[in-house]
Amino acid sequence: MAHNNGTKGRIVQMSASTVTNAATHTAMPVELSKIHADYSWNSRAERNVQDMADTESAGFDGFEANIRLSGQVTPIILRNTGGKTLAGAKTDKPYEVVVGFRRFRAISRINAAAKKDGKKGAVPGLPDGAIMAEVRDCKNEIEARILNGQENTARKNLKAPDMVFLARDLSKAGMNQVDIATALGITQGWVSKLLKVASLPPAVLDNWRDEKPIAAVQTKDGVFELKSESDGKTHAKELTEPEMRALAELKGGPEEITARYVRLVAPVASQGESDNGPTEKDKVKANVEEIASLMGCLVRAGVLDNGSLDWNRVIGPKKKGYPIDCGKDDSQERLLELGDVASEAFEREVSKGARGPTAKTA
């Protein structure tokens, strides 16, 4: 498989050992204490490693219980560190996880619990304190990144934020869009969309993927920020990849884009409202208005054809697949009200310099 090895414009082959290792390397038990695992390096966000509820009904606890009962089915993939991690830090551990972060975490937890209880044979078929692994000869970080990305994309384990970060990292390493698409088994068109999202301000991307707080930014409309709660997470609304791409299409500096993002994911908190102020319906209404304004900006920029908009088709219960949530009240009267709110907000933006025909109203 070809990829650009950090030199733009020059395509080189992945090392033969990396390509053939899957067939030539034999899995063997490796002591957990000798393995370094950097979850921040993994293409799959750490919260996505732990929270599997979206893709696997049993969740992480069920995954762990299955290993405890049936053993480890698939080996993880390690690399020789040579004293340095993929992130560039020094380490005295000889191995580092490249593929299999969930399996590593589950088996580590199983062994820790067994040791605490004084039990032996924690994982069937494995020595205590060990995990089944293949050790690959990854010549550089880009080869390790591709192996990691291939595993996760093949299993469809990566959420949209993970894919954006992965595409961004490969692009920064010098790979072009075609090579990234080939390496990950996705289309070049999708890579282009992912990289568009990757152009958003780092603070926005970090919150989208890892729920990190956003420091206060000052704009003409006020001060906007996202504060973390007691667990260090903001618990803001998670936008879809198309919504993030629409945000990236807007004109404005990093502060304006960040403020727009904050209003989208936490419209009430961003304006400093108290808990005793707006009702849940007010919050939903503000969110609908903000999203409609964003779509109006896209029409004004010539990115979106407003002739295809029909608010009846986009506003409704989120659980039924509608992209703009109407909240708990999905009565016809409420939907018509929100449709009017969206239409008015949309037209206000379009009227500033609209292109194309007038949008359909609810």
C-alpha positions as CSV (number, residue, x, y, z in Angstrom):
1,M,0.0,0.0,0.0
2,A,1.4,3.4,-1.0
3,H,1.4,6.5,1.1
4,N,3.3,9.7,1.4
5,N,5.9,9.2,4.1
6,G,6.0,12.8,5.4
7,T,7.3,14.2,2.1
8,K,4.6,16.0,0.1
9,G,4.5,15.1,-3.6
10,R,6.5,11.9,-3.2
11,I,4.7,8.6,-2.7
12,V,6.6,5.8,-1.1
13,Q,5.7,2.2,-0.3
14,M,4.9,1.1,3.2
15,S,7.6,-1.2,4.5
16,A,7.2,-4.8,3.5
17,S,7.3,-5.9,7.1
18,T,4.3,-3.7,8.0
19,V,2.3,-5.1,5.1
20,T,3.1,-8.7,5.7
21,N,3.3,-8.8,9.5
22,A,-0.4,-9.8,9.8
23,A,0.5,-13.1,8.1
24,T,4.0,-13.7,9.4
25,H,3.9,-12.6,13.0
26,T,2.7,-15.1,15.6
27,A,0.6,-13.9,18.5
28,M,2.2,-14.5,21.9
29,P,1.4,-13.6,25.5
30,V,3.0,-10.3,26.6
31,E,3.1,-9.0,30.1
32,L,0.8,-6.1,30.6
33,S,3.4,-4.3,32.8
34,K,5.7,-4.1,29.8
35,I,3.1,-2.3,27.6
36,H,2.6,1.4,27.2
37,A,-0.9,2.5,26.1
38,D,-1.5,6.1,25.1
39,Y,-5.3,6.6,24.7
40,S,-4.8,10.1,23.5
41,W,-2.8,8.8,20.5
42,N,-5.5,6.3,19.5
43,S,-7.6,7.3,16.6
44,R,-10.7,6.3,18.6
45,A,-11.4,8.9,21.3
46,E,-11.0,7.6,24.9
47,R,-14.6,8.1,25.7
48,N,-15.5,6.1,22.6
49,V,-13.2,3.3,23.9
50,Q,-15.0,3.1,27.2
51,D,-18.6,4.0,26.0
52,M,-19.6,1.4,23.5
53,A,-23.3,1.8,24.0
54,D,-23.8,3.5,20.6
55,T,-22.5,0.5,18.6
56,E,-22.6,-2.5,20.9
57,S,-25.7,-3.1,23.0
58,A,-23.8,-4.8,25.9
59,G,-21.5,-1.9,26.3
60,F,-18.0,-2.0,27.6
61,D,-18.9,-4.0,30.7
62,G,-20.5,-6.7,28.5
63,F,-17.4,-6.7,26.3
64,E,-15.2,-7.2,29.4
65,A,-17.5,-9.9,30.8
66,N,-17.3,-11.8,27.5
67,I,-13.5,-11.8,27.6
68,R,-13.6,-13.0,31.2
69,L,-15.8,-15.8,30.2
70,S,-14.5,-16.9,26.8
71,G,-11.0,-15.5,26.7
72,Q,-9.3,-13.2,24.2
73,V,-10.2,-14.0,20.6
74,T,-8.2,-11.5,18.6
75,P,-4.6,-10.4,19.6
76,I,-3.7,-6.8,19.9
77,I,-0.9,-5.2,17.9
78,L,2.1,-3.8,19.6
79,R,5.3,-2.0,18.4
80,N,8.8,-2.0,19.8
81,T,9.2,1.4,21.5
82,G,13.0,1.7,21.4
83,G,12.6,3.8,24.5
84,K,10.3,6.4,22.8
85,T,6.5,6.4,22.5
86,L,4.6,7.4,19.3
87,A,3.9,10.7,21.0
88,G,7.7,11.3,21.3
89,A,7.9,10.8,25.1
90,K,10.6,8.6,26.8
91,T,9.5,5.3,28.2
92,D,11.1,2.3,29.9
93,K,8.4,-0.1,28.5
94,P,9.5,-2.1,25.5
95,Y,6.1,-2.3,23.8
96,E,3.3,0.2,22.9
97,V,-0.3,-0.5,21.8
98,V,-1.0,0.3,18.2
99,V,-4.2,-1.6,17.7
100,G,-6.5,-3.0,20.4
101,F,-7.0,-0.4,23.1
102,R,-10.4,-1.7,24.2
103,R,-9.0,-5.3,24.6
104,F,-6.0,-3.9,26.5
105,R,-8.2,-1.9,28.9
106,A,-10.6,-4.8,29.4
107,I,-7.9,-7.4,30.1
108,S,-6.0,-4.9,32.3
109,R,-9.1,-4.4,34.4
110,I,-9.9,-8.1,34.6
111,N,-6.4,-8.8,35.8
112,A,-6.4,-6.0,38.3
113,A,-9.7,-7.2,39.8
114,A,-8.4,-10.8,40.0
115,K,-5.2,-9.7,41.7
116,K,-7.1,-7.7,44.3
117,D,-9.3,-10.7,45.0
118,G,-6.3,-13.1,45.1
119,K,-7.7,-15.1,42.1
120,K,-5.7,-16.9,39.4
121,G,-6.6,-17.6,35.7
122,A,-8.4,-14.3,35.2
123,V,-8.6,-14.7,31.4
124,P,-9.1,-18.2,30.0
125,G,-6.1,-19.4,28.0
126,L,-3.8,-16.6,29.1
127,P,-1.1,-16.4,31.8
128,D,-2.0,-14.1,34.7
129,G,-1.0,-10.5,34.0
130,A,-0.6,-11.1,30.2
131,I,-2.4,-10.3,27.0
132,M,-2.1,-12.0,23.6
133,A,-0.3,-9.7,21.1
134,E,1.5,-9.5,17.8
135,V,4.6,-7.3,17.7
136,R,4.9,-5.4,14.4
137,D,7.8,-3.5,13.0
138,C,6.3,-0.1,12.4
139,K,9.1,2.1,10.9
140,N,7.4,5.4,11.9
141,E,4.3,6.9,13.4
142,I,2.5,7.2,10.0
143,E,2.6,3.4,9.5
144,A,1.3,2.9,13.1
145,R,-1.4,5.4,12.5
146,I,-2.5,3.7,9.3
147,L,-2.7,0.3,11.1
148,N,-4.7,1.8,13.9
149,G,-7.0,3.6,11.5
150,Q,-7.5,0.5,9.3
151,E,-8.6,-1.6,12.2
152,N,-11.1,0.9,13.5
153,T,-12.6,1.9,10.1
154,A,-12.9,-1.8,9.2
155,R,-14.9,-2.5,12.4
156,K,-16.8,0.8,12.0
157,N,-15.8,1.7,15.5
158,L,-14.8,5.3,14.7
159,K,-17.4,8.1,15.2
160,A,-17.3,11.2,13.0
161,P,-15.0,13.2,15.4
162,D,-12.5,10.3,15.4
163,M,-12.5,10.1,11.6
164,V,-11.9,13.9,11.4
165,F,-8.9,13.7,13.7
166,L,-7.5,10.7,11.9
167,A,-7.8,12.3,8.5
168,R,-6.2,15.5,9.9
169,D,-3.3,13.7,11.4
170,L,-2.6,11.7,8.2
171,S,-2.8,15.0,6.2
172,K,-0.4,16.7,8.5
173,A,2.0,13.9,8.0
174,G,2.1,14.7,4.3
175,M,-0.4,12.3,2.8
176,N,-2.7,13.6,0.1
177,Q,-6.5,12.9,0.0
178,V,-6.3,10.0,-2.4
179,D,-3.6,8.2,-0.4
180,I,-5.6,8.7,2.8
181,A,-8.7,7.3,1.2
182,T,-6.8,4.3,-0.1
183,A,-5.2,3.7,3.3
184,L,-8.4,3.8,5.2
185,G,-10.7,2.2,2.7
186,I,-13.0,5.2,2.3
187,T,-13.8,7.6,-0.6
188,Q,-11.7,10.6,-1.5
189,G,-14.9,12.7,-1.3
190,W,-15.4,11.7,2.3
191,V,-11.8,12.5,3.1
192,S,-12.3,16.0,1.6
193,K,-15.3,16.5,3.9
194,L,-13.5,15.3,6.9
195,L,-10.6,17.7,6.2
196,K,-13.1,20.6,5.8
197,V,-14.3,19.9,9.4
198,A,-10.7,19.6,10.5
199,S,-10.1,23.3,9.5
200,L,-12.3,24.4,12.5
201,P,-10.6,26.0,15.5
202,P,-8.8,23.5,17.7
203,A,-10.9,24.4,20.7
204,V,-14.1,23.5,18.8
205,L,-12.7,20.2,17.6
206,D,-11.4,19.2,21.1
207,N,-14.8,19.9,22.6
208,W,-16.6,18.0,19.8
209,R,-14.5,14.9,20.2
210,D,-13.4,14.9,23.9
211,E,-15.9,17.3,25.6
212,K,-13.1,19.6,26.6
213,P,-14.0,23.0,27.9
214,I,-13.8,26.1,25.7
215,A,-12.1,29.1,27.1
216,A,-14.0,32.4,26.9
217,V,-13.9,34.2,23.5
218,Q,-14.9,37.8,23.0
219,T,-17.0,38.8,20.0
220,K,-19.2,41.7,19.1
221,D,-22.2,39.7,20.4
222,G,-20.7,39.1,23.8
223,V,-18.5,36.5,25.6
224,F,-18.9,32.8,24.9
225,E,-17.4,29.8,26.6
226,L,-18.2,26.2,27.6
227,K,-17.3,25.3,31.2
228,S,-16.7,21.8,32.4
229,E,-18.7,20.1,35.0
230,S,-17.5,18.2,38.1
231,D,-16.2,15.3,35.9
232,G,-14.2,17.6,33.7
233,K,-16.6,17.3,30.7
234,T,-18.8,20.0,29.3
235,H,-21.7,17.6,28.3
236,A,-22.6,19.9,25.4
237,K,-24.8,18.8,22.6
238,E,-22.8,16.8,20.0
239,L,-23.2,18.1,16.5
240,T,-23.3,15.8,13.4
241,E,-20.5,15.8,10.9
242,P,-22.7,17.7,8.3
243,E,-23.5,20.4,10.9
244,M,-19.8,20.8,11.7
245,R,-19.0,21.0,8.0
246,A,-21.6,23.7,7.6
247,L,-20.0,25.6,10.5
248,A,-16.6,25.3,8.7
249,E,-18.1,26.8,5.6
250,L,-19.0,30.1,7.4
251,K,-16.8,33.1,7.0
252,G,-15.2,34.7,10.1
253,G,-12.3,34.4,12.4
254,P,-11.7,31.7,15.0
255,E,-13.5,33.7,17.7
256,E,-16.6,34.2,15.7
257,I,-16.7,30.5,14.6
258,T,-16.1,29.3,18.2
259,A,-18.9,31.6,19.5
260,R,-21.2,30.2,16.8
261,Y,-20.3,26.7,17.9
262,V,-21.0,27.5,21.6
263,R,-24.4,28.9,20.7
264,L,-25.2,25.8,18.7
265,V,-24.2,23.2,21.4
266,A,-25.3,25.2,24.5
267,P,-27.4,28.2,23.3
268,V,-28.8,29.1,26.8
269,A,-25.6,28.7,28.8
270,S,-23.7,30.7,26.2
271,Q,-25.8,33.7,26.9
272,G,-25.5,33.5,30.7
273,E,-29.1,32.6,31.4
274,S,-29.9,31.3,34.9
275,D,-31.6,28.0,35.6
276,N,-34.7,29.9,36.7
277,G,-35.0,31.8,33.4
278,P,-35.8,30.0,30.1
279,T,-38.0,27.0,30.0
280,E,-37.1,23.8,28.1
281,K,-39.3,25.0,25.2
282,D,-37.4,28.3,25.2
283,K,-34.1,26.4,24.8
284,V,-35.5,24.3,22.0
285,K,-36.8,27.4,20.2
286,A,-33.4,29.1,20.6
287,N,-31.6,26.1,19.2
288,V,-34.0,25.9,16.2
289,E,-33.5,29.6,15.5
290,E,-29.7,29.3,15.7
291,I,-29.5,26.3,13.3
292,A,-31.9,28.0,10.8
293,S,-29.7,31.2,11.0
294,L,-26.6,29.0,10.3
295,M,-28.3,27.5,7.2
296,G,-29.3,31.0,6.1
297,C,-25.6,32.0,6.3
298,L,-24.7,29.0,4.0
299,V,-27.3,30.1,1.4
300,R,-26.0,33.7,1.6
301,A,-22.5,32.3,1.0
302,G,-23.7,30.3,-2.0
303,V,-22.9,27.0,-0.4
304,L,-26.5,25.7,0.1
305,D,-29.4,25.9,-2.3
306,N,-32.3,27.1,-0.2
307,G,-34.8,25.9,-2.7
308,S,-34.5,22.4,-1.2
309,L,-35.4,23.5,2.3
310,D,-38.7,22.4,3.8
311,W,-38.9,22.9,7.6
312,N,-41.6,20.2,7.9
313,R,-39.0,17.7,6.9
314,V,-36.2,18.7,9.2
315,I,-37.9,19.7,12.5
316,G,-39.3,16.9,14.6
317,P,-38.5,14.4,17.3
318,K,-34.8,13.5,17.3
319,K,-35.6,9.9,18.2
320,K,-37.4,9.6,14.9
321,G,-34.4,10.8,12.9
322,Y,-35.2,14.5,12.4
323,P,-32.0,16.6,12.2
324,I,-33.5,19.5,14.2
325,D,-35.0,18.4,17.5
326,C,-38.4,19.8,18.4
327,G,-38.0,18.7,22.1
328,K,-40.6,16.7,24.0
329,D,-43.6,18.6,22.5
330,D,-44.1,17.2,19.0
331,S,-47.7,18.4,18.6
332,Q,-48.7,19.8,15.2
333,E,-49.2,23.2,16.7
334,R,-45.7,23.2,18.2
335,L,-44.1,22.0,15.0
336,L,-45.8,24.8,13.0
337,E,-44.6,27.3,15.6
338,L,-41.0,26.1,15.3
339,G,-41.3,26.0,11.6
340,D,-42.2,29.7,11.6
341,V,-39.3,30.5,14.0
342,A,-36.9,28.7,11.7
343,S,-38.3,30.3,8.6
344,E,-38.0,33.8,10.1
345,A,-34.5,33.3,11.3
346,F,-33.5,31.8,7.9
347,E,-35.0,34.6,5.9
348,R,-33.3,37.2,8.1
349,E,-29.9,35.8,7.2
350,V,-30.7,35.3,3.6
351,S,-32.1,38.8,3.2
352,K,-28.6,40.2,4.1
353,G,-27.5,39.1,0.6
354,A,-29.3,36.0,-0.5
355,R,-28.6,33.9,-3.5
356,G,-31.2,31.6,-5.1
357,P,-34.9,31.2,-4.6
358,T,-36.8,31.7,-1.5
359,A,-37.0,28.7,0.9
360,K,-40.1,26.8,1.4
361,T,-41.9,27.6,4.6
362,A,-43.6,25.2,7.0
